[in-house]
Amino acid sequence: MSKKGVDKKIILRRRTKIMVFGTFDGLHQGHLDFLKQARNLAGRCFLVVSIARDKNVFKIKGKYPNKNEKQRMVLVKKCKLADKVVLSGIKNHIPHIVKIRPDIIALGYDQKAYIKNLKKDLKNEGILVKIRRLKPFKEEIYKNHLLKTGR
């Protein structure tokens, strides 16, 4: 087979790398739907889940998660929807994204932290990425703070 034919085969086999971010402090149906929606963004995908560091959760939410970052990683790995689970950066979120080099970043409907200049910051690092906002799943039911207060 010619070199050109091999190149085409490699391109056809490549899976679209999709990256998502979250705290995942206990997995509920909303989280599972979020991961499934992300996987459905591409036919052949490789889903990378970035787990928020404990310090960053505190910085964003004003409180630490119930489960520590390692426990949350184990939870996400056990659900079998992620192909790879990583810890986010502590001081800067860009380097760990650059290391993964995603084709698509899927954001939850309510994710606001660290996204303001995300596409531009990644472009400055040589990464052209599509950013997709996913839909909520029964938003009034499956929010961790609502589950904890019993609403």
N, CA, C and O atoms as a GROMACS GRO file, in nm:
protein
  604
    1MET      N    1   0.085  -0.119   0.000
    1MET     CA    2   0.000   0.000   0.000
    1MET      C    3   0.089   0.124   0.000
    1MET      O    4   0.192   0.128   0.067
    2SER      N    5   0.049   0.223  -0.075
    2SER     CA    6   0.128   0.346  -0.084
    2SER      C    7   0.123   0.422   0.047
    2SER      O    8   0.033   0.403   0.129
    3LYS      N    9   0.220   0.509   0.064
    3LYS     CA   10   0.225   0.594   0.184
    3LYS      C   11   0.096   0.676   0.195
    3LYS      O   12   0.043   0.696   0.305
    4LYS      N   13   0.047   0.722   0.082
    4LYS     CA   14  -0.075   0.801   0.080
    4LYS      C   15  -0.194   0.719   0.132
    4LYS      O   16  -0.276   0.771   0.207
    5GLY      N   17  -0.204   0.593   0.092
    5GLY     CA   18  -0.311   0.504   0.138
    5GLY      C   19  -0.305   0.480   0.288
    5GLY      O   20  -0.408   0.475   0.354
    6VAL      N   21  -0.184   0.465   0.342
    6VAL     CA   22  -0.165   0.445   0.486
    6VAL      C   23  -0.211   0.570   0.560
    6VAL      O   24  -0.280   0.560   0.662
    7ASP      N   25  -0.174   0.686   0.511
    7ASP     CA   26  -0.213   0.811   0.576
    7ASP      C   27  -0.364   0.824   0.585
    7ASP      O   28  -0.417   0.865   0.688
    8LYS      N   29  -0.434   0.788   0.477
    8LYS     CA   30  -0.580   0.795   0.476
    8LYS      C   31  -0.639   0.702   0.582
    8LYS      O   32  -0.734   0.739   0.651
    9LYS      N   33  -0.583   0.582   0.593
    9LYS     CA   34  -0.632   0.485   0.691
    9LYS      C   35  -0.614   0.538   0.833
    9LYS      O   36  -0.704   0.525   0.916
   10ILE      N   37  -0.500   0.598   0.860
   10ILE     CA   38  -0.474   0.653   0.993
   10ILE      C   39  -0.574   0.763   1.024
   10ILE      O   40  -0.627   0.769   1.135
   11ILE      N   41  -0.600   0.849   0.928
   11ILE     CA   42  -0.695   0.958   0.946
   11ILE      C   43  -0.834   0.903   0.974
   11ILE      O   44  -0.904   0.953   1.062
   12LEU      N   45  -0.874   0.800   0.900
   12LEU     CA   46  -1.007   0.742   0.919
   12LEU      C   47  -1.022   0.675   1.056
   12LEU      O   48  -1.131   0.676   1.113
   13ARG      N   49  -0.916   0.619   1.109
   13ARG     CA   50  -0.922   0.551   1.238
   13ARG      C   51  -0.919   0.647   1.356
   13ARG      O   52  -0.964   0.612   1.465
   14ARG      N   53  -0.869   0.766   1.337
   14ARG     CA   54  -0.853   0.861   1.447
   14ARG      C   55  -0.988   0.896   1.508
   14ARG      O   56  -1.085   0.923   1.438
   15ARG      N   57  -0.991   0.894   1.637
   15ARG     CA   58  -1.114   0.930   1.707
   15ARG      C   59  -1.110   1.077   1.746
   15ARG      O   60  -1.004   1.131   1.776
   16THR      N   61  -1.225   1.140   1.744
   16THR     CA   62  -1.236   1.280   1.784
   16THR      C   63  -1.218   1.288   1.935
   16THR      O   64  -1.288   1.222   2.011
   17LYS      N   65  -1.123   1.370   1.976
   17LYS     CA   66  -1.094   1.385   2.118
   17LYS      C   67  -1.184   1.494   2.176
   17LYS      O   68  -1.178   1.610   2.136
   18ILE      N   69  -1.268   1.454   2.271
   18ILE     CA   70  -1.361   1.545   2.336
   18ILE      C   71  -1.321   1.556   2.482
   18ILE      O   72  -1.292   1.456   2.547
   19MET      N   73  -1.320   1.678   2.533
   19MET     CA   74  -1.282   1.701   2.672
   19MET      C   75  -1.394   1.773   2.746
   19MET      O   76  -1.454   1.867   2.694
   20VAL      N   77  -1.420   1.726   2.868
   20VAL     CA   78  -1.519   1.790   2.955
   20VAL      C   79  -1.454   1.818   3.090
   20VAL      O   80  -1.350   1.761   3.124
   21PHE      N   81  -1.516   1.907   3.165
   21PHE     CA   82  -1.463   1.948   3.294
   21PHE      C   83  -1.575   1.946   3.397
   21PHE      O   84  -1.691   1.971   3.364
   22GLY      N   85  -1.541   1.915   3.521
   22GLY     CA   86  -1.643   1.920   3.625
   22GLY      C   87  -1.589   1.880   3.759
   22GLY      O   88  -1.477   1.831   3.772
   23THR      N   89  -1.672   1.902   3.860
   23THR     CA   90  -1.639   1.863   3.996
   23THR      C   91  -1.673   1.716   4.018
   23THR      O   92  -1.592   1.641   4.073
   24PHE      N   93  -1.791   1.674   3.974
   24PHE     CA   94  -1.837   1.536   3.986
   24PHE      C   95  -1.830   1.487   4.131
   24PHE      O   96  -1.773   1.382   4.160
   25ASP      N   97  -1.889   1.564   4.220
   25ASP     CA   98  -1.891   1.531   4.362
   25ASP      C   99  -2.009   1.438   4.390
   25ASP      O  100  -2.109   1.478   4.449
   26GLY      N  101  -1.995   1.316   4.347
   26GLY     CA  102  -2.104   1.220   4.349
   26GLY      C  103  -2.165   1.221   4.210
   26GLY      O  104  -2.190   1.329   4.156
   27LEU      N  105  -2.189   1.106   4.153
   27LEU     CA  106  -2.243   1.101   4.017
   27LEU      C  107  -2.393   1.080   4.022
   27LEU      O  108  -2.441   0.983   4.082
   28HIS      N  109  -2.468   1.169   3.960
   28HIS     CA  110  -2.612   1.154   3.951
   28HIS      C  111  -2.651   1.146   3.803
   28HIS      O  112  -2.564   1.154   3.716
   29GLN      N  113  -2.778   1.130   3.776
   29GLN     CA  114  -2.826   1.115   3.639
   29GLN      C  115  -2.789   1.234   3.551
   29GLN      O  116  -2.766   1.217   3.431
   30GLY      N  117  -2.784   1.353   3.607
   30GLY     CA  118  -2.744   1.471   3.530
   30GLY      C  119  -2.601   1.461   3.481
   30GLY      O  120  -2.571   1.497   3.367
   31HIS      N  121  -2.511   1.411   3.568
   31HIS     CA  122  -2.372   1.392   3.528
   31HIS      C  123  -2.362   1.287   3.417
   31HIS      O  124  -2.292   1.306   3.318
   32LEU      N  125  -2.433   1.177   3.435
   32LEU     CA  126  -2.427   1.069   3.336
   32LEU      C  127  -2.480   1.116   3.202
   32LEU      O  128  -2.424   1.082   3.098
   33ASP      N  129  -2.588   1.194   3.203
   33ASP     CA  130  -2.642   1.249   3.080
   33ASP      C  131  -2.541   1.345   3.015
   33ASP      O  132  -2.524   1.343   2.893
   34PHE      N  133  -2.475   1.426   3.095
   34PHE     CA  134  -2.372   1.519   3.048
   34PHE      C  135  -2.261   1.442   2.975
   34PHE      O  136  -2.220   1.481   2.865
   35LEU      N  137  -2.213   1.334   3.036
   35LEU     CA  138  -2.106   1.256   2.974
   35LEU      C  139  -2.155   1.188   2.846
   35LEU      O  140  -2.081   1.180   2.748
   36LYS      N  141  -2.277   1.140   2.846
   36LYS     CA  142  -2.333   1.076   2.725
   36LYS      C  143  -2.351   1.178   2.614
   36LYS      O  144  -2.321   1.150   2.498
   37GLN      N  145  -2.400   1.297   2.649
   37GLN     CA  146  -2.414   1.403   2.547
   37GLN      C  147  -2.279   1.436   2.484
   37GLN      O  148  -2.268   1.454   2.363
   38ALA      N  149  -2.177   1.445   2.569
   38ALA     CA  150  -2.042   1.475   2.519
   38ALA      C  151  -1.995   1.366   2.423
   38ALA      O  152  -1.942   1.396   2.316
   39ARG      N  153  -2.015   1.241   2.461
   39ARG     CA  154  -1.975   1.129   2.375
   39ARG      C  155  -2.048   1.133   2.241
   39ARG      O  156  -1.991   1.093   2.139
   40ASN      N  157  -2.170   1.180   2.241
   40ASN     CA  158  -2.251   1.182   2.119
   40ASN      C  159  -2.218   1.298   2.025
   40ASN      O  160  -2.279   1.311   1.919
   41LEU      N  161  -2.123   1.382   2.062
   41LEU     CA  162  -2.083   1.492   1.974
   41LEU      C  163  -2.006   1.444   1.852
   41LEU      O  164  -1.994   1.515   1.753
   42ALA      N  165  -1.954   1.323   1.860
   42ALA     CA  166  -1.878   1.266   1.747
   42ALA      C  167  -1.905   1.116   1.741
   42ALA      O  168  -1.923   1.051   1.844
   43GLY      N  169  -1.907   1.064   1.620
   43GLY     CA  170  -1.932   0.921   1.602
   43GLY      C  171  -1.827   0.834   1.670
   43GLY      O  172  -1.860   0.746   1.750
   44ARG      N  173  -1.702   0.859   1.639
   44ARG     CA  174  -1.592   0.786   1.703
   44ARG      C  175  -1.520   0.886   1.791
   44ARG      O  176  -1.446   0.972   1.742
   45CYS      N  177  -1.540   0.874   1.921
   45CYS     CA  178  -1.478   0.974   2.007
   45CYS      C  179  -1.394   0.909   2.116
   45CYS      O  180  -1.408   0.791   2.147
   46PHE      N  181  -1.308   0.990   2.171
   46PHE     CA  182  -1.225   0.955   2.286
   46PHE      C  183  -1.256   1.062   2.389
   46PHE      O  184  -1.215   1.177   2.373
   47LEU      N  185  -1.329   1.027   2.496
   47LEU     CA  186  -1.374   1.124   2.595
   47LEU      C  187  -1.276   1.136   2.711
   47LEU      O  188  -1.246   1.038   2.779
   48VAL      N  189  -1.228   1.257   2.731
   48VAL     CA  190  -1.138   1.287   2.843
   48VAL      C  191  -1.215   1.372   2.943
   48VAL      O  192  -1.269   1.477   2.908
   49VAL      N  193  -1.220   1.326   3.068
   49VAL     CA  194  -1.289   1.400   3.174
   49VAL      C  195  -1.184   1.461   3.266
   49VAL      O  196  -1.098   1.391   3.320
   50SER      N  197  -1.192   1.591   3.282
   50SER     CA  198  -1.101   1.664   3.370
   50SER      C  199  -1.174   1.691   3.502
   50SER      O  200  -1.279   1.755   3.504
   51ILE      N  201  -1.116   1.642   3.609
   51ILE     CA  202  -1.175   1.656   3.743
   51ILE      C  203  -1.118   1.781   3.809
   51ILE      O  204  -0.996   1.799   3.815
   52ALA      N  205  -1.206   1.866   3.858
   52ALA     CA  206  -1.164   1.990   3.924
   52ALA      C  207  -1.086   1.959   4.052
   52ALA      O  208  -1.125   1.872   4.130
   53ARG      N  209  -0.977   2.031   4.071
   53ARG     CA  210  -0.897   2.016   4.192
   53ARG      C  211  -0.974   2.072   4.311
   53ARG      O  212  -1.052   2.166   4.297
   54ASP      N  213  -0.951   2.014   4.428
   54ASP     CA  214  -1.021   2.058   4.550
   54ASP      C  215  -1.006   2.208   4.573
   54ASP      O  216  -1.104   2.276   4.606
   55LYS      N  217  -0.885   2.259   4.556
   55LYS     CA  218  -0.860   2.403   4.579
   55LYS      C  219  -0.940   2.490   4.482
   55LYS      O  220  -0.990   2.595   4.519
   56ASN      N  221  -0.950   2.445   4.358
   56ASN     CA  222  -1.024   2.522   4.258
   56ASN      C  223  -1.175   2.518   4.284
   56ASN      O  224  -1.245   2.616   4.260
   57VAL      N  225  -1.224   2.403   4.332
   57VAL     CA  226  -1.366   2.394   4.367
   57VAL      C  227  -1.396   2.496   4.476
   57VAL      O  228  -1.498   2.566   4.471
   58PHE      N  229  -1.308   2.504   4.575
   58PHE     CA  230  -1.328   2.600   4.684
   58PHE      C  231  -1.328   2.743   4.629
   58PHE      O  232  -1.410   2.826   4.668
   59LYS      N  233  -1.234   2.770   4.538
   59LYS     CA  234  -1.222   2.904   4.480
   59LYS      C  235  -1.350   2.942   4.402
   59LYS      O  236  -1.394   3.057   4.408
   60ILE      N  237  -1.408   2.847   4.331
   60ILE     CA  238  -1.525   2.874   4.246
   60ILE      C  239  -1.656   2.870   4.326
   60ILE      O  240  -1.741   2.957   4.311
   61LYS      N  241  -1.669   2.769   4.413
   61LYS     CA  242  -1.797   2.747   4.482
   61LYS      C  243  -1.800   2.797   4.626
   61LYS      O  244  -1.906   2.801   4.689
   62GLY      N  245  -1.682   2.834   4.679
   62GLY     CA  246  -1.677   2.884   4.816
   62GLY      C  247  -1.681   2.775   4.921
   62GLY      O  248  -1.694   2.804   5.040
   63LYS      N  249  -1.671   2.649   4.879
   63LYS     CA  250  -1.666   2.537   4.973
   63LYS      C  251  -1.597   2.419   4.906
   63LYS      O  252  -1.594   2.407   4.783
   64TYR      N  253  -1.543   2.333   4.990
   64TYR     CA  254  -1.476   2.215   4.937
   64TYR      C  255  -1.581   2.109   4.902
   64TYR      O  256  -1.687   2.105   4.964
   65PRO      N  257  -1.550   2.023   4.804
   65PRO     CA  258  -1.644   1.915   4.772
   65PRO      C  259  -1.650   1.813   4.885
   65PRO      O  260  -1.558   1.805   4.967
   66ASN      N  261  -1.756   1.736   4.891
   66ASN     CA  262  -1.768   1.630   4.993
   66ASN      C  263  -1.662   1.522   4.974
   66ASN      O  264  -1.605   1.472   5.070
   67LYS      N  265  -1.638   1.488   4.849
   67LYS     CA  266  -1.536   1.387   4.817
   67LYS      C  267  -1.412   1.458   4.765
   67LYS      O  268  -1.422   1.558   4.694
   68ASN      N  269  -1.294   1.406   4.802
   68ASN     CA  270  -1.172   1.471   4.754
   68ASN      C  271  -1.148   1.436   4.606
   68ASN      O  272  -1.215   1.349   4.550
   69GLU      N  273  -1.054   1.504   4.545
   69GLU     CA  274  -1.031   1.490   4.400
   69GLU      C  275  -0.999   1.348   4.358
   69GLU      O  276  -1.041   1.305   4.250
   70LYS      N  277  -0.926   1.274   4.440
   70LYS     CA  278  -0.893   1.135   4.404
   70LYS      C  279  -1.017   1.046   4.409
   70LYS      O  280  -1.037   0.961   4.323
   71GLN      N  281  -1.102   1.067   4.511
   71GLN     CA  282  -1.227   0.990   4.521
   71GLN      C  283  -1.318   1.021   4.403
   71GLN      O  284  -1.383   0.931   4.349
   72ARG      N  285  -1.322   1.147   4.363
   72ARG     CA  286  -1.407   1.186   4.251
   72ARG      C  287  -1.355   1.128   4.120
   72ARG      O  288  -1.434   1.092   4.032
   73MET      N  289  -1.223   1.117   4.107
   73MET     CA  290  -1.164   1.054   3.988
   73MET      C  291  -1.207   0.908   3.979
   73MET      O  292  -1.246   0.860   3.872
   74VAL      N  293  -1.200   0.838   4.092
   74VAL     CA  294  -1.238   0.697   4.095
   74VAL      C  295  -1.385   0.680   4.055
   74VAL      O  296  -1.419   0.589   3.979
   75LEU      N  297  -1.472   0.767   4.107
   75LEU     CA  298  -1.614   0.761   4.072
   75LEU      C  299  -1.636   0.771   3.921
   75LEU      O  300  -1.709   0.692   3.863
   76VAL      N  301  -1.571   0.868   3.859
   76VAL     CA  302  -1.588   0.888   3.715
   76VAL      C  303  -1.530   0.771   3.637
   76VAL      O  304  -1.589   0.727   3.538
   77LYS      N  305  -1.417   0.720   3.680
   77LYS     CA  306  -1.358   0.604   3.611
   77LYS      C  307  -1.452   0.484   3.617
   77LYS      O  308  -1.466   0.410   3.520
   78LYS      N  309  -1.515   0.464   3.733
   78LYS     CA  310  -1.604   0.348   3.752
   78LYS      C  311  -1.728   0.354   3.663
   78LYS      O  312  -1.784   0.249   3.631
   79CYS      N  313  -1.772   0.472   3.624
   79CYS     CA  314  -1.895   0.481   3.544
   79CYS      C  315  -1.874   0.434   3.400
   79CYS      O  316  -1.971   0.413   3.327
   80LYS      N  317  -1.750   0.419   3.358
   80LYS     CA  318  -1.714   0.362   3.227
   80LYS      C  319  -1.754   0.446   3.106
   80LYS      O  320  -1.754   0.395   2.994
   81LEU      N  321  -1.789   0.573   3.126
   81LEU     CA  322  -1.823   0.658   3.012
   81LEU      C  323  -1.702   0.737   2.963
   81LEU      O  324  -1.701   0.786   2.850
   82ALA      N  325  -1.599   0.748   3.047
   82ALA     CA  326  -1.478   0.823   3.010
   82ALA      C  327  -1.371   0.727   2.960
   82ALA      O  328  -1.353   0.618   3.014
   83ASP      N  329  -1.300   0.770   2.857
   83ASP     CA  330  -1.186   0.692   2.810
   83ASP      C  331  -1.061   0.724   2.889
   83ASP      O  332  -0.970   0.642   2.901
   84LYS      N  333  -1.057   0.846   2.944
   84LYS     CA  334  -0.943   0.890   3.024
   84LYS      C  335  -0.995   0.992   3.125
   84LYS      O  336  -1.079   1.075   3.093
   85VAL      N  337  -0.943   0.984   3.249
   85VAL     CA  338  -0.981   1.079   3.354
   85VAL      C  339  -0.853   1.142   3.405
   85VAL      O  340  -0.758   1.072   3.442
   86VAL      N  341  -0.851   1.275   3.408
   86VAL     CA  342  -0.732   1.349   3.452
   86VAL      C  343  -0.772   1.453   3.556
   86VAL      O  344  -0.888   1.493   3.566
   87LEU      N  345  -0.673   1.496   3.634
   87LEU     CA  346  -0.695   1.607   3.726
   87LEU      C  347  -0.664   1.737   3.652
   87LEU      O  348  -0.571   1.743   3.572
   88SER      N  349  -0.743   1.839   3.680
   88SER     CA  350  -0.720   1.968   3.616
   88SER      C  351  -0.593   2.032   3.670
   88SER      O  352  -0.531   1.982   3.765
   89GLY      N  353  -0.556   2.144   3.609
   89GLY     CA  354  -0.443   2.220   3.662
   89GLY      C  355  -0.483   2.288   3.792
   89GLY      O  356  -0.601   2.308   3.819
   90ILE      N  357  -0.384   2.323   3.872
   90ILE     CA  358  -0.415   2.390   3.998
   90ILE      C  359  -0.418   2.541   3.981
   90ILE      O  360  -0.516   2.606   4.017
   91LYS      N  361  -0.310   2.597   3.927
   91LYS     CA  362  -0.303   2.743   3.913
   91LYS      C  363  -0.344   2.791   3.775
   91LYS      O  364  -0.390   2.904   3.759
   92ASN      N  365  -0.328   2.705   3.675
   92ASN     CA  366  -0.358   2.744   3.538
   92ASN      C  367  -0.424   2.625   3.468
   92ASN      O  368  -0.369   2.516   3.466
   93HIS      N  369  -0.540   2.647   3.413
   93HIS     CA  370  -0.616   2.538   3.350
   93HIS      C  371  -0.571   2.508   3.207
   93HIS      O  372  -0.605   2.403   3.153
   94ILE      N  373  -0.497   2.598   3.146
   94ILE     CA  374  -0.460   2.581   3.005
   94ILE      C  375  -0.360   2.467   2.980
   94ILE      O  376  -0.382   2.388   2.889
   95PRO      N  377  -0.250   2.455   3.058
   95PRO     CA  378  -0.151   2.351   3.026
   95PRO      C  379  -0.207   2.208   3.020
   95PRO      O  380  -0.167   2.130   2.934
   96HIS      N  381  -0.298   2.173   3.109
   96HIS     CA  382  -0.348   2.034   3.104
   96HIS      C  383  -0.440   2.013   2.984
   96HIS      O  384  -0.454   1.900   2.936
   97ILE      N  385  -0.503   2.118   2.934
   97ILE     CA  386  -0.583   2.107   2.813
   97ILE      C  387  -0.490   2.094   2.692
   97ILE      O  388  -0.515   2.014   2.602
   98VAL      N  389  -0.384   2.173   2.690
   98VAL     CA  390  -0.285   2.168   2.581
   98VAL      C  391  -0.226   2.027   2.572
   98VAL      O  392  -0.204   1.976   2.462
   99LYS      N  393  -0.200   1.966   2.686
   99LYS     CA  394  -0.143   1.831   2.688
   99LYS      C  395  -0.237   1.730   2.621
   99LYS      O  396  -0.191   1.639   2.552
  100ILE      N  397  -0.367   1.745   2.641
  100ILE     CA  398  -0.466   1.654   2.583
  100ILE      C  399  -0.491   1.684   2.435
  100ILE      O  400  -0.513   1.593   2.356
  101ARG      N  401  -0.487   1.812   2.397
  101ARG     CA  402  -0.512   1.857   2.260
  101ARG      C  403  -0.649   1.811   2.208
  101ARG      O  404  -0.657   1.739   2.109
  102PRO      N  405  -0.756   1.853   2.274
  102PRO     CA  406  -0.889   1.810   2.231
  102PRO      C  407  -0.932   1.875   2.099
  102PRO      O  408  -0.888   1.985   2.064
  103ASP      N  409  -1.018   1.805   2.028
  103ASP     CA  410  -1.080   1.860   1.908
  103ASP      C  411  -1.204   1.941   1.946
  103ASP      O  412  -1.236   2.043   1.885
  104ILE      N  413  -1.272   1.893   2.051
  104ILE     CA  414  -1.395   1.956   2.099
  104ILE      C  415  -1.388   1.967   2.251
  104ILE      O  416  -1.345   1.874   2.319
  105ILE      N  417  -1.431   2.081   2.303
  105ILE     CA  418  -1.451   2.096   2.447
  105ILE      C  419  -1.601   2.109   2.466
  105ILE      O  420  -1.665   2.196   2.408
  106ALA      N  421  -1.656   2.021   2.549
  106ALA     CA  422  -1.800   2.024   2.578
  106ALA      C  423  -1.820   2.082   2.717
  106ALA      O  424  -1.763   2.034   2.816
  107LEU      N  425  -1.900   2.186   2.723
  107LEU     CA  426  -1.927   2.254   2.851
  107LEU      C  427  -2.068   2.224   2.897
  107LEU      O  428  -2.161   2.212   2.817
  108GLY      N  429  -2.083   2.213   3.027
  108GLY     CA  430  -2.215   2.197   3.085
  108GLY      C  431  -2.295   2.325   3.066
  108GLY      O  432  -2.237   2.433   3.048
  109TYR      N  433  -2.426   2.314   3.072
  109TYR     CA  434  -2.512   2.431   3.050
  109TYR      C  435  -2.485   2.542   3.150
  109TYR      O  436  -2.511   2.659   3.120
  110ASP      N  437  -2.432   2.509   3.267
  110ASP     CA  438  -2.413   2.609   3.372
  110ASP      C  439  -2.266   2.639   3.401
  110ASP      O  440  -2.236   2.710   3.497
  111GLN      N  441  -2.174   2.587   3.322
  111GLN     CA  442  -2.032   2.610   3.347
  111GLN      C  443  -1.993   2.750   3.301
  111GLN      O  444  -2.011   2.787   3.185
  112LYS      N  445  -1.938   2.827   3.396
  112LYS     CA  446  -1.898   2.964   3.366
  112LYS      C  447  -1.752   2.992   3.398
  112LYS      O  448  -1.690   3.079   3.336
  113ALA      N  449  -1.696   2.920   3.494
  113ALA     CA  450  -1.559   2.945   3.537
  113ALA      C  451  -1.460   2.904   3.428
  113ALA      O  452  -1.476   2.802   3.363
  114TYR      N  453  -1.359   2.986   3.411
  114TYR     CA  454  -1.245   2.958   3.322
  114TYR      C  455  -1.278   2.954   3.173
  114TYR      O  456  -1.194   2.910   3.094
  115ILE      N  457  -1.396   2.998   3.131
  115ILE     CA  458  -1.428   2.983   2.988
  115ILE      C  459  -1.424   3.113   2.911
  115ILE      O  460  -1.435   3.112   2.788
  116LYS      N  461  -1.409   3.226   2.979
  116LYS     CA  462  -1.417   3.356   2.913
  116LYS      C  463  -1.328   3.365   2.788
  116LYS      O  464  -1.377   3.400   2.681
  117ASN      N  465  -1.202   3.336   2.800
  117ASN     CA  466  -1.109   3.346   2.686
  117ASN      C  467  -1.053   3.210   2.645
  117ASN      O  468  -0.945   3.202   2.586
  118LEU      N  469  -1.126   3.105   2.677
  118LEU     CA  470  -1.074   2.970   2.657
  118LEU      C  471  -1.033   2.943   2.512
  118LEU      O  472  -0.921   2.898   2.487
  119LYS      N  473  -1.120   2.970   2.418
  119LYS     CA  474  -1.089   2.943   2.276
  119LYS      C  475  -0.967   3.023   2.231
  119LYS      O  476  -0.879   2.971   2.163
  120LYS      N  477  -0.962   3.151   2.269
  120LYS     CA  478  -0.851   3.238   2.231
  120LYS      C  479  -0.720   3.192   2.297
  120LYS      O  480  -0.616   3.187   2.232
  121ASP      N  481  -0.726   3.157   2.426
  121ASP     CA  482  -0.607   3.110   2.497
  121ASP      C  483  -0.551   2.983   2.435
  121ASP      O  484  -0.430   2.967   2.423
  122LEU      N  485  -0.640   2.892   2.395
  122LEU     CA  486  -0.595   2.768   2.332
  122LEU      C  487  -0.541   2.794   2.192
  122LEU      O  488  -0.444   2.731   2.150
  123LYS      N  489  -0.603   2.887   2.119
  123LYS     CA  490  -0.553   2.923   1.985
  123LYS      C  491  -0.411   2.978   1.997
  123LYS      O  492  -0.326   2.950   1.912
  124ASN      N  493  -0.385   3.057   2.102
  124ASN     CA  494  -0.250   3.110   2.125
  124ASN      C  495  -0.148   2.999   2.152
  124ASN      O  496  -0.028   3.019   2.134
  125GLU      N  497  -0.198   2.883   2.194
  125GLU     CA  498  -0.112   2.766   2.218
  125GLU      C  499  -0.107   2.673   2.097
  125GLU      O  500  -0.047   2.566   2.103
  126GLY      N  501  -0.170   2.715   1.987
  126GLY     CA  502  -0.168   2.635   1.865
  126GLY      C  503  -0.277   2.530   1.858
  126GLY      O  504  -0.269   2.438   1.777
  127ILE      N  505  -0.380   2.543   1.942
  127ILE     CA  506  -0.488   2.445   1.942
  127ILE      C  507  -0.617   2.511   1.895
  127ILE      O  508  -0.668   2.603   1.957
  128LEU      N  509  -0.667   2.461   1.783
  128LEU     CA  510  -0.796   2.508   1.732
  128LEU      C  511  -0.901   2.409   1.780
  128LEU      O  512  -0.898   2.291   1.743
  129VAL      N  513  -0.991   2.456   1.861
  129VAL     CA  514  -1.087   2.368   1.926
  129VAL      C  515  -1.229   2.421   1.905
  129VAL      O  516  -1.252   2.542   1.903
  130LYS      N  517  -1.322   2.329   1.889
  130LYS     CA  518  -1.464   2.366   1.885
  130LYS      C  519  -1.514   2.360   2.029
  130LYS      O  520  -1.479   2.270   2.104
  131ILE      N  521  -1.596   2.457   2.065
  131ILE     CA  522  -1.654   2.456   2.198
  131ILE      C  523  -1.804   2.441   2.184
  131ILE      O  524  -1.869   2.517   2.112
  132ARG      N  525  -1.859   2.341   2.252
  132ARG     CA  526  -2.001   2.311   2.246
  132ARG      C  527  -2.062   2.320   2.385
  132ARG      O  528  -2.005   2.270   2.483
  133ARG      N  529  -2.176   2.382   2.393
  133ARG     CA  530  -2.251   2.392   2.520
  133ARG      C  531  -2.356   2.282   2.519
  133ARG      O  532  -2.437   2.274   2.426
  134LEU      N  533  -2.356   2.198   2.623
  134LEU     CA  534  -2.451   2.087   2.630
  134LEU      C  535  -2.580   2.129   2.701
  134LEU      O  536  -2.583   2.230   2.771
  135LYS      N  537  -2.683   2.052   2.681
  135LYS     CA  538  -2.816   2.084   2.736
  135LYS      C  539  -2.830   2.032   2.879
  135LYS      O  540  -2.767   1.933   2.916
  136PRO      N  541  -2.912   2.099   2.959
  136PRO     CA  542  -2.936   2.050   3.095
  136PRO      C  543  -3.023   1.924   3.093
  136PRO      O  544  -3.101   1.902   3.000
  137PHE      N  545  -3.009   1.844   3.197
  137PHE     CA  546  -3.090   1.725   3.214
  137PHE      C  547  -3.173   1.745   3.340
  137PHE      O  548  -3.121   1.737   3.452
  138LYS      N  549  -3.301   1.772   3.323
  138LYS     CA  550  -3.390   1.793   3.437
  138LYS      C  551  -3.323   1.885   3.540
  138LYS      O  552  -3.305   1.850   3.656
  139GLU      N  553  -3.287   2.002   3.492
  139GLU     CA  554  -3.210   2.101   3.566
  139GLU      C  555  -3.262   2.128   3.708
  139GLU      O  556  -3.182   2.151   3.799
  140GLU      N  557  -3.392   2.125   3.727
  140GLU     CA  558  -3.450   2.156   3.858
  140GLU      C  559  -3.433   2.042   3.957
  140GLU      O  560  -3.454   2.060   4.077
  141ILE      N  561  -3.395   1.923   3.908
  141ILE     CA  562  -3.381   1.806   3.995
  141ILE      C  563  -3.235   1.771   4.018
  141ILE      O  564  -3.192   1.752   4.132
  142TYR      N  565  -3.157   1.764   3.908
  142TYR     CA  566  -3.022   1.708   3.916
  142TYR      C  567  -2.912   1.812   3.928
  142TYR      O  568  -2.821   1.816   3.845
  143LYS      N  569  -2.920   1.893   4.028
  143LYS     CA  570  -2.810   1.982   4.066
  143LYS      C  571  -2.766   1.935   4.203
  143LYS      O  572  -2.850   1.912   4.290
  144ASN      N  573  -2.636   1.918   4.225
  144ASN     CA  574  -2.589   1.867   4.353
  144ASN      C  575  -2.641   1.946   4.471
  144ASN      O  576  -2.680   1.888   4.572
  145HIS      N  577  -2.644   2.080   4.461
  145HIS     CA  578  -2.689   2.158   4.576
  145HIS      C  579  -2.837   2.134   4.604
  145HIS      O  580  -2.880   2.144   4.720
  146LEU      N  581  -2.916   2.103   4.503
  146LEU     CA  582  -3.057   2.071   4.525
  146LEU      C  583  -3.073   1.932   4.585
  146LEU      O  584  -3.159   1.909   4.669
  147LEU      N  585  -2.990   1.839   4.541
  147LEU     CA  586  -2.996   1.703   4.593
  147LEU      C  587  -2.960   1.700   4.742
  147LEU      O  588  -3.018   1.625   4.819
  148LYS      N  589  -2.864   1.783   4.780
  148LYS     CA  590  -2.818   1.785   4.920
  148LYS      C  591  -2.920   1.851   5.012
  148LYS      O  592  -2.931   1.813   5.129
  149THR      N  593  -2.995   1.950   4.961
  149THR     CA  594  -3.091   2.020   5.048
  149THR      C  595  -3.226   1.949   5.048
  149THR      O  596  -3.316   1.987   5.124
  150GLY      N  597  -3.242   1.850   4.965
  150GLY     CA  598  -3.364   1.773   4.964
  150GLY      C  599  -3.480   1.838   4.890
  150GLY      O  600  -3.595   1.798   4.908
  151ARG      N  601  -3.453   1.937   4.807
  151ARG     CA  602  -3.560   2.001   4.727
  151ARG      C  603  -3.613   1.908   4.623
  151ARG      O  604  -3.703   1.944   4.547
   0.00000   0.00000   0.00000
